[in-house]
């Protein structure tokens, strides 16, 4: 598995801001959807309230950027499963899946937990010659 692909990057700048806006929009839509489910369930807490509680938790996870890919996939599955073939739910499912494919961006808790690592490899004491590094294309380089 390559660590340089889009699944391991957390874009900053305008791209990161765009992903933050996308996460907030999807998270708010999922929370509103969960609120509507709570209005539908009665006062005794029954099985109808479980999807509402799940929607609220998924929306909060998307707002904060915690386990964003998993939350986005589950939000898309919920949007497809609960209101099949309604245009707003299809739009919510499509944008949730796009967020799952792209990732949370730099302004998320996921980026703080799983990204931005700096690996420093120290040279052994007494070694003055440069270390040879084998590149992917087979050429040896001195670095």
Backbone torsions as a table, in degrees:
resi	resn	phi	psi	omega
1	UNK	NA	131.4	-179.7
2	UNK	-87.0	138.0	178.7
3	UNK	-90.2	0.9	-177.3
4	UNK	-100.4	0.9	-177.8
5	UNK	-78.7	175.5	-177.1
6	UNK	-66.8	-17.7	-179.4
7	UNK	-77.6	-10.2	-178.4
8	UNK	-118.0	11.0	-179.0
9	UNK	-107.1	153.6	177.3
10	UNK	-128.5	91.5	-174.8
11	UNK	-60.0	141.5	176.7
12	UNK	-109.0	-175.2	176.3
13	UNK	68.9	-141.9	-177.9
14	UNK	-66.0	-36.7	178.3
15	UNK	-64.7	-41.7	177.4
16	UNK	-65.3	-37.8	177.4
17	UNK	-67.2	-39.3	176.4
18	UNK	-63.3	-39.9	177.2
19	UNK	-68.6	-34.8	175.7
20	UNK	-63.0	-44.6	177.6
21	UNK	-63.0	-41.9	177.5
22	UNK	-63.2	-43.5	178.0
23	UNK	-62.5	-43.3	179.3
24	UNK	-64.2	-41.7	-179.6
25	UNK	-64.6	-47.1	179.9
26	UNK	-67.5	-42.8	179.5
27	UNK	-61.4	-42.4	178.3
28	UNK	-64.9	-40.3	178.8
29	UNK	-64.4	-39.2	179.3
30	UNK	-69.4	-37.7	177.6
31	UNK	-66.7	-41.6	177.0
32	UNK	-62.5	-41.2	177.6
33	UNK	-62.8	-41.9	176.9
34	UNK	-64.3	-36.6	176.2
35	UNK	-63.7	-38.0	176.7
36	UNK	-65.6	-36.0	178.1
37	UNK	-67.7	-37.2	178.0
38	UNK	-65.0	-34.7	176.2
39	UNK	-64.7	-31.5	-178.2
40	UNK	-77.5	-28.1	-177.4
41	UNK	-85.5	147.9	-177.3
42	UNK	-78.0	180.0	-177.5
43	UNK	-66.6	-42.6	173.5
44	UNK	-67.5	129.6	-176.2
45	UNK	-69.6	108.4	-178.2
46	UNK	-118.4	-170.6	-175.3
47	UNK	-67.5	-20.9	178.3
48	UNK	-67.7	-28.0	-177.8
49	UNK	-78.1	-15.7	-179.7
50	UNK	-64.8	-45.0	175.2
51	UNK	-63.3	-32.7	178.1
52	UNK	-65.8	-44.4	178.4
53	UNK	-65.1	-40.2	177.6
54	UNK	-64.2	-40.5	178.8
55	UNK	-63.6	-41.7	178.7
56	UNK	-64.5	-41.8	179.4
57	UNK	-67.8	-40.5	178.1
58	UNK	-65.8	-40.1	177.6
59	UNK	-63.1	-40.7	177.6
60	UNK	-65.9	-39.9	177.5
61	UNK	-63.0	-38.9	178.3
62	UNK	-69.4	-38.6	178.2
63	UNK	-61.6	-42.2	-177.2
64	UNK	-84.9	-21.2	-177.9
65	UNK	81.8	36.5	177.8
66	UNK	-102.4	123.9	-177.4
67	UNK	47.3	52.9	-170.8
68	UNK	-61.9	-43.7	-177.2
69	UNK	-64.7	-43.5	178.9
70	UNK	-66.0	-44.1	179.6
71	UNK	-63.6	-39.3	180.0
72	UNK	-67.8	-40.1	178.2
73	UNK	-65.8	-42.4	178.4
74	UNK	-67.6	-36.4	176.5
75	UNK	-65.2	-39.5	177.5
76	UNK	-65.4	-42.3	178.4
77	UNK	-63.8	-39.4	177.6
78	UNK	-67.0	-39.3	179.7
79	UNK	-66.3	-36.7	178.8
80	UNK	-75.2	-41.1	-173.8
81	UNK	-74.8	-33.5	-173.6
82	UNK	-86.3	-44.3	-179.9
83	UNK	-121.7	74.6	-175.3
84	UNK	-63.7	131.8	172.7
85	UNK	69.6	13.7	172.6
86	UNK	-85.6	133.5	-175.7
87	UNK	-54.6	-43.7	179.3
88	UNK	-63.8	-34.0	-179.0
89	UNK	-73.5	-33.1	176.8
90	UNK	-68.2	-39.4	176.7
91	UNK	-64.5	-41.4	177.6
92	UNK	-64.2	-41.0	178.8
93	UNK	-65.5	-42.0	-179.2
94	UNK	-66.0	-43.9	179.7
95	UNK	-70.4	-33.3	176.7
96	UNK	-65.6	-42.3	178.2
97	UNK	-66.9	-37.0	177.4
98	UNK	-64.6	-37.6	175.9
99	UNK	-65.4	-38.0	178.0
100	UNK	-65.0	-36.7	-180.0
101	UNK	-74.5	-38.4	-176.0
102	UNK	-80.0	-43.7	-177.8
103	UNK	111.0	173.1	-171.4
104	UNK	-79.4	-23.3	-176.1
105	UNK	91.4	176.8	-174.1
106	UNK	-73.9	-26.6	-175.9
107	UNK	-93.9	60.5	-178.8
108	UNK	-145.5	161.6	176.1
109	UNK	-69.9	-32.3	176.4
110	UNK	-57.9	-40.3	179.4
111	UNK	-64.3	-36.7	179.2
112	UNK	-73.0	-33.4	-178.3
113	UNK	-83.0	-39.9	-169.6
114	UNK	-116.3	-6.0	-175.6
115	UNK	-121.2	-176.6	176.0
116	UNK	55.4	52.8	177.1
117	UNK	-95.8	140.2	173.8
118	UNK	-116.5	121.6	179.8
119	UNK	-104.9	121.9	179.1
120	UNK	-114.7	121.6	179.0
121	UNK	-107.3	114.5	-178.8
122	UNK	-83.1	146.5	175.6
123	UNK	-76.7	147.1	175.7
124	UNK	-62.4	149.6	-178.5
125	UNK	-60.5	135.8	177.1
126	UNK	87.7	-7.6	-179.1
127	UNK	-87.1	121.4	-178.5
128	UNK	-110.9	-20.8	-178.9
129	UNK	-76.7	147.0	176.8
130	UNK	-63.0	149.4	179.4
131	UNK	-83.4	135.5	177.0
132	UNK	-84.4	131.5	179.5
133	UNK	-117.8	129.0	177.9
134	UNK	-84.5	119.2	179.3
135	UNK	-81.5	167.6	-178.7
136	UNK	-65.2	-34.0	-177.1
137	UNK	-81.4	3.0	175.7
138	UNK	96.6	-12.2	178.1
139	UNK	-77.3	136.5	175.5
140	UNK	-90.2	135.7	179.6
141	UNK	-126.9	153.9	176.0
142	UNK	-98.5	120.7	179.8
143	UNK	-133.2	NA	NA
